[in-house]
Amino acid sequence: MNEWWSEQAAGLIFGIAGSVGGVLGGLLGAAAGALIPQGRGKPLVYGLFGTLVILAIASVALGLVALLGGQPRHVWMPPLLVGGVTLVSILPSGLCLPRWYRQAEQRRLEAGEFRRSL
């Protein structure tokens, strides 16, 4: 079986993919940190989160197909590594997004009640 790509191509492709994933993760963190406390930006935050999860799952799937297909290590390891690191780093905070939005809404409601009581 022929290799899907060379070691040099793997370094280039997945170096860029890891960088893009890191930038998207940074954008997700910045958007979440700036918008969630205000209770705004749900479509943007959830969209970035969903995009990252889909790309990470696709990367892991590619790595698994390459591994099961008998490809050499430099073919299957980079996609597994990029996808796995992305999933492990964003899933915990992504699972907390709904709770953080509920907390922001609760704070908004409590502030409104406080203002009315004055």
Buried (B, 14 or more C-beta within 10 A) or exposed (E): EEEBBEEEBBEEBBEEBBEEBBEBBEBBBEBBEEBBEEBBBEEBBBEBBEEBBEBBEEBBEBBBEBBEEEBBEBBBBBBBBBBBBBBEBBBEBBEEBEEBBEBBEEEEEEEEEEEEEE
